[in-house]
Amino acid sequence: MTPGARVQAAIEVLDAIAAGGIGRGRSPADSVVNGYVRARRYIGSKDRAAIASLVYSVLRHRAQLDWWLAFARSGASRGRFAIDSRRRVIAALAIVEGWPAPEFDESFDGSKFRPARLEEGEQHLAGALTGRSLEHPEQPDSVRYNAPDWLLPSLRARFGGDFANEMAVLSQPASVDLRVNSLKTDREAARKLLAAAGVSTTPTPLSPVGLRVEGRPNLPAFAAFKDGLIEIQDEGSQLAALLVGARPGMRVCDFCAGAGGKSLAIAAAMENKGHVIACDVSGPRLEGATKRLRRAGVHNVERRHLENERDTWVKRHPGAFDRVLIDAPCSGTGTWRRNPDARWTLTPGDIGELRALQARILGSAARLVKPGGRLVYVTCSLLPEENESQVEAFIQAAPEFRPLAISSVWKETLGTTAPAGDPWLRLSPARHGTDGFFVAVLERAAKQGD
């Protein structure tokens, strides 16, 4: 593909993302990119990487690009323009990529597969923005940090003095992490196999079963993936699954299992011995776990479709599980590096609805925990109101549960020293190199005499 064709493809992908949106029940940006590429088999790996890079550059810096677009528009005497995907791409090419005027003229020439020629206002835009820096001292914090203004107080409360650094890292690309499937191989053997196939990796610093990939190879095309030796999973997600403390022979419920990523990790920790129930309210998502389970060689996971968080199945199994994992529906603020457009579709109303849903899930799933068992609450949110506040309210309503110090749980399950303080685990992109995760481990009081 020519540079112009790549630019046109990026504009079309951004239009598709804008039409479909990112957020609860909608397609994330990576799914839109993948779907676009799959429908056009002529797009090679290098072209795909270039298209995705431009798309994500626009999504990560959208607030700053829009600020500069407004700046350029205010200085145009003629040919004013609307802010849309095409103009955002032009701004990204001028500011982030540093394109000079001749490169715009060559790529925006209106020929087949290339963008239409620049209009007068767009010519002014490209000229006014080329050589600019993304940052400007007059930008408000919501623009500088590419986040909705209404979310900044919660994010400041979460990060404190690290706020600026954490927000900067949230606008950078995330690493590609793998979980090595211990049912089939070990980390060093998997690393050597990947290296022989041309994929360079390094061991993740916190997860004992993780590898961090150099570059962005098409991992599903490799034998190690096809044969179930590896799964693509962020290190933070791996740690959350390990902290469940599942052991061979236990009964474990993954209450919000989705496509089964954590269920797979739990089954591996249990050495395929015992019983895992993977529950979710989405039948299609659970069905999507079937192929993953088969590929990984997992045979102790049962899928269970729930009508809602208070399904009658829950009522019929009180105190039946040693461990119950709640990977709760949340704002996803901890995954903004991977889904940067999600920050712009989230509303205050969404947070209120999510908090109410999280509370209902906690109250219902807690019934499944046997005396002496553990309830593990996890989110990929950075917001205290979805994390600490949610758990503290639950404990107040259910005093039979008490929080376990994450330092002791970490030592027990991973055998090393926890990277964060008690009682909760709070992982963040800048400090730990993972997605933003929150983990609380709660133990139900044992019956007297046990």
N, C-alpha and C positions, 0 to 999 in steps of 0.2 A: 504494500500500500504506500502511496505517496504521503508526505506530511499533511497535505490538504485533505486527503481521504481520511486520515486518522482524526483530524480536527472535526470533520463533518460527522464521523462516527461518534465522537465524544459529545457533540451537540445533540445528536439523536438520543444517546443514552441518557443525558441529563434531562431532556424533554420527557423521556419515558419515566424517569424517577420522579419528576415533578408531577406527572399525571397520576402515577400510582401511589406516590407518597412513601414515606418511611415511618414506621411506627407500629403500634399494636395492630395485628391482623393484616399488615401490609407487607409488600415485598421489600426486603432490605436492598441497599444499593448493589452489593456484590451479586445478589441473585439477578438483578436487572442486567448487570454487565455480563454475567455468564449466559443468561438467556439470549442476549443480543448476539454474542459471539457464536453460540451453538447454532443459531439460525443462519449464520453466514460462515460456512465451512472454509471459505477462502481466506479468512482472517488467520494469519499465522501467530505463533507465540510472541514474537517481537512486536508485532502490530497490536496484539491484545494487551501486552504490557504497556505500550505507549498510550493506548486509548484509556486504559484503566488509570494510569498515572495522571493524565490530564483531567479525567472525571473527578478523581479523588482530590486533586489539587483545588479544583473549583469548590467541591463540597467542604473541604477542611477550612478554607479561607473565605467562605462565602460572604460573611459579614464585612470583612475588610475589602473584598473586591467590590461589593455593593457600595461601600463608602466611597471608594475611588471612582466608581461609575457615576455616582451622584456629583462628585467633585468635577469630573470631566464634563458632565452634562450641563452643569451650571456655568461652565466657561464657554460653552458652544453658542455662537451667535445664530447659527442656522442648523437645520438638520437634526433636531432633537430626537432622542431615541428612548425606547422603553428598556427597562432592565429585564433581561430574559436569559435563557441558557446561552444563546449565541453571543450576547454582549459579555456575559461572565467569562466565557471561553476567551474572547478577545482580550479582556482585562488580564486573565491569567497568563496568556501568552506574552503580553506586553510586560507585566510586572514580575511574574514568577519565572517565566522562561526567557525573558529579555529579548524577544523577537524584534529585529529592526524592521523598518518600513518595507524594504524589498521582499522580505520573507512573507509578510502579509499579502503583498501584491501577487506573489507567486502561488500561494496556497489558496487564497480567496479569489479565484478567477472564474467561478461559475461553470467550470467544465464538469463532466460527468464524475460523480462521487465526491466532488469538492464543494465547499461552501460558495454561496453566491458572492459576487463582488461586494466590497465594502461600500456602504452608503456614505453620504457626505458626513453625517454625524458620527458614523463609525470610524471614518478616516481621522476625524478630529480626536476621537477617543483613543485610537491606537497611538497617535502621535503624542497626545497629552500624557499617556501613561507609560510609554516605553522608558525604561531606565528608573522608574519610581521604585521605592521600597514598599513592602506591604504595610509597614508600620508608619504612623504619623503621630506626632505629639498631640494633635487635636482630636484624635479618635477617642470616643468614650470607652469605658471598660468593656461594655457588651460587644463592641466592635473589635477592640484589641484582643479580647480573649475568645472571640467567635462563639458566644453563648448568649442565650436570652437574658435580658436584664433581670427578669424576675427570679431566675435561678441562682444568680450570683451570691446572694446572702447565704444560701444553703451550702454552696461550694466553698465560700470563704470559711464558714463554720467548720466544714470538714477538713480543710487543708491548713488553716491558720497561716503561719508565716511562710509556708511552702506554696501558697496559692498561685502566685505568678508562674513559678517553675512547673507546677503540676498542670496548669492550664496550657502552658506552652507545649508540653509533651502530649497532651490530649489532642493537639492539632498535628501531630506527627504520625507517620505510618506505624502500625503495630508489627511486631515480629510474627513470624510463622513458627508455631510450636507444634511438636508432635508428642503424642503419648505412645510409648513403646508397650505393646501388648505382651505382658509377662506370661500369658498363657501359651505363647508361641516362641518367644525369644527373650533376650535380655538387651539392655541398652547398648552395650559395646558391640554385640553382634549385629544389631540393627544399624548402628552407626557405620560399621564396616561395609555392610551390604549396600547402604545408601551411597557411601563414598565410591564403591565400585561402579555404581550407576551414574556417578558424576554429581551427586548431591552432597554438599559439604554441610556438616552440622557440628554443634558443640553441645555438651550436656547442659541442661538448664540448671541454674544455680540453686534452686529451692526444691523442685520436684525430682525425686530419685528415679522417675521413669520417663523423664522428658528430654527431648532434643530440640534445640533451636536451629532453624534452617537458615543458611546463608542464601540471600537472593529469594526469588519467588518462582521456583520450578513448578511445573504442572504435576503435583504430587500424585493425583489419582491415576496418572498414566504409568506409574512405576510399579514393578512387581511387589515391592515391599508393602505397598498400600493395597493392591489387588488381593494379595495373599493374607491380609489381615494382621501383618506384623506391626503396623503403625496406624494411628488415628490422628487426624488433625484436631488439636485441642490446646487452647491457651494454657500456659503453665498455672495460672490462677485457678482455672477450672479443674485442672488435675489435682491441685492441692485441696480444693473443696471436697472432691470425691474421696481423697485419701483420709481427710479428717473425719469422715463418717466413722472410721474405725471398724469397718466391716471385716469379719474374719470367717474362715471356713466353717460351715455348719450353721451360721446365723440365718435368721429371717430378716430381710431388709425390704423396706418399702421406699421406692423413689417416687414421691407423691406427684411431682410435676415433671415427669420424665422427658416430655417433648420427644425428640428423635432418638433419645437413649444414650447420649454421650456419657453422662455420669453413670448410668446403669452399666455400661460396658466396663468402665473403670472399676466400679464396685465389684462386678463379677470377677474381674481379673484378680483383685485383692483377695477375693474369697476362694481363689483357685478352682472356680466352677463348682464349689461344694457349698450346699445350703440352698437358699431360695430367695430370689429377688423378684419383687412385684414392681413393674414399671407402669405407673398410672399417669393418665393425662385426660383432659377433657377433649382433646383433639384426636379423633380417630385417624385421620390421614397422617398426622405427625407420628403417632405410634406405629402405624403401618410402615412408615419410612424406616423404622428401626429394624425391621425384619432382616433386610439385606445386610445391615451392619453387624447384627448379632451373628448371622450365619458366617459372614466373612471372618469375624474375629474368633470363631470357634467357641462361642458362648452358648451353653445349653441349660443354664440354671436361672434364666430370666423369663418370667411370664408377663405378657402385656395385658393391661387391664384398662379398658375405656370407661371413664367416669362421666356421668351426665353433668355433674357439677361438683364443687368441693365438698358438698354434703351428701354425696351419693349414698344410697342405702348400703352399698358394699362396705363403706367405712363403719356404719353402725353395726354390721354383722361381724366385725373383726376387732373388737376392743382389746387392747393390751396384747396383740398378737405378734408384735415385731420387736426385735432387739434394737433395731435402728430405723429411724424414719428420717429421710432427707426431704426437705422442702427447698427446692431451687425455685424460689418464688417469682411469679411475674412481677416485673419492676420497670422502672424508667429506662434502664439500660445505659445510664449515664457513664458507667464504667467502661463501656465498649465504644465510646465515641471515636476512638482511633480507627476502629473497623467500620463503624456505621456513622460517619460524620454528619450525614443529613438528618439523623434522628433528633439532633438537638433542636432543629427548627420545626419539627412537627409536634413536639411535646408541649402540652399546655398545662396550666395550673389545675384545670379540671381533671386531666389525666392522672396527676399525682394524687388527688383526692380519691379518685376511683380505685387506683392501685392500692393505696393504703387500706381502704376498706376491704378490698379483695384479699390482701395479704393477711389481715386480721382474721377474716373468716377462714382462710386456709389453715392458719396456725391453730385456731380453735378446733377445727374439725380433725386435722391430721394428728393432733396431739393425742386423740383418743386411741390411736393405733399403737402407741408406745407402751410396752409392758413395764411394770415396776422394775426399776433398776436399769431400764433401757434409756436410749438417748434420742433426742430430737435435734436435728441439725438444720438450722435456718440459714439459707444462702441467698444473696442477691448479687447481681452485677451492677449495683447502683452505688453511687458516691454520696447519696443524700441521706443525712442523719435521720430524717423523718421516715424513711423506708427501712432503716437499719436499727440503730440503737434504740430509737424511740419506739419502734414497733415491738422489739423484743422485750423492752422494759415494761411496756403496757401489757404484753401477754403474761409475763411472770407475775405481775401484780394481780391479774385475773386468775392465774393458775399457779398458786404458790407451791403446789407439789413438784414443780419444775424449778431447778436451780441451775445457774450458769456454771459451767466448768471453765477454769482458767485455760485459755488457749495455749499457754506455755506448756502445761502438763499434758494436754491432749496431743499437741504437736510432738512432744518428746515420746509419748506412748505410741503414736502411730507412725511417725517418720524417723524417730531416733536421733533427731538433731535439735538444735536450738531454734525456737520460733523467731522470725524476723520482726515481730510487732508485739506491742504490749497487751496486757490482759484487760478485761476478760475476753474481748472480742478480737477477731483477726480482721484487720483492715489493710487490704492490698491496694496499691496505687501504681499507675504507669511510671511516674518519675522515680519513685522511691524503690520499687520492687521489679520494674520491668515487665509487669503483668497487666492484664486488664484490671479495672477497678473491681474488687470483690469485697464482700462482707460475709463473715462466717461466725455464727454463734452456735456453740454446742451446749445443749441443755439436758440435764439428767433428771429423769423422773424418780421420785423417792421410792425406795424399795419398801415392800410391805414389812411390817414388824415381824421379826422371826426369820426373815430371809437371810 
